[in-house]
């Protein structure tokens, strides 16, 4: 076990002691150690690159774009007055709109439905879950998939459709999952005799398909998405700030926490820069270990999902910036403490050594919520602060499980990092998420990769479009032919060799009643015909 002296020497205390980052239980090789010459060289280059990014250099060279999410929490750092003014104008726009809605203008809205996917949904979901409270201005719902069953379930759960405000979030306006959910939601409003435009707000890029639709139909408002802000870092724009403001979450404190972490991680002293240390930890083990995120608080259960996109989409790259094949990346998984005690800690302690753990602890028992506690909440807190054993509360046990699990892993030489928040608040969450964002930027510099494009995502979208096109060709063929056709006959008629995809498309269409399946000797010898 690590002695206290070593632990004290390997800990960082930041932001007026409200945010602590410990890495004593993370073993480094001599070359990878933050005190090594090699780490110092990597850091020197990375801190210089960070300065160029914040100054507005076109570091996303594939797409010819700046990377400006850092300016969103410090507009004074924007590379020109025009961008600064845009940011400040939109932040005021968000607050004005949220204030008007709170006053019942243009009508009373009691539910908020956010339609988006990936970075357009994960941030609002995380923050809405982290700071939900009884009596908040609006109830939060979200649609983040093209699953009709999931869409139906959420729409059915809305208390009153006529009191629902819908935010449609898509930079291009053409993302299929978001568009599909929007189309079906609009249809539900029409079926209820409601004008969707009078309930809808767009958060999108200027001139996008969604922007044009909102303008033509007279939606309530439109908020911008800028090309210098990637989806996985868009929480700090209207994508995240607007839902937060509508839910009563303190957006000023959220931005302040992120801005303070940005300042802390501009330190040119490596041993005082937690984002750089975190990135060095990733570099040390990324080829052999996954990152398991273990937040010990129910309210931040969704943290691992948020970090999955931020880290894996940013760092999962086939090529470096010189075109060399590198196959970089860091897999991220997670659960919450102490649920993980009863889920996968057994394997983490005794099984394969293919991971390192990141513990996230919160010292104070209750989250800092947007309004004063109601009498009923105060009564519940009084109950839950009570002892469950003599001198011991449920919160004591939660803390004990966190420290105990960390110790149990250390006894087996399983590496871990620990992040400790003084309290769970918009400020501390802002700082926490900014820490990981800065670590992504440092790691990308260390590995010489572009952390701000996502060619694999685009490849998946192209492949999905080809499948939809193949389905259309199959349906048209069955309608023309009339009689039953086998998979082999269909593929032969269409040309090519798409046997597996053709079979899978037909099986789903048959299960949904769109085509008729005629049984053969085996499932693969079935014939299909149009209904």
Buried (B, 14 or more C-beta within 10 A) or exposed (E): EEEEEEBEEBBBBBBEEBBBBBBBBBBBEEEBBBEBEEBEEBBEEBBEBBEEBBEBBEBBEEEEBBBBBBBBBBBEBBBEEEBBEBBEEBBEBBBEBBEEBBEEEEEEBBBBBBBBBBBBBBBBBBBBBBBBBEEBBBBBBBBBBBBEEEBEEBBEEBEEBBBBBBBBBBBBBEBBBBBBBBEBBBEBBEEEEBEBBBBBBBBBBEEBBBBEBBEEBEBBBBBBBBBBBBBBBBBBBBBBBBBBBBBBBBBBBBBBBBBBBBEBBBBEEBBBBBBBBBBBBBBBBBEEBBBBBBBBBEBBBBBBBBBBBBBBBBBBBEBBBEEEEBEBBBBBBBBBBBBBBEEBBEEBBEEEEEBBBBBBBBEEBBBBBBEEBEEEBEEEEEEEEEEEEEEEBEBBBBBEBBEEBBEBBBEEEBBBBBBBBBBBBBBBBBBBBBBBBBBBBBBBBBBBBBBBBBEEBEEEEEEEEEEEEBBEBBBEBBEEBEEBBBBEBBBEEBEEEBEEBBBEBBBEBBEEEBBBBBEEEEEEEBBBBBE
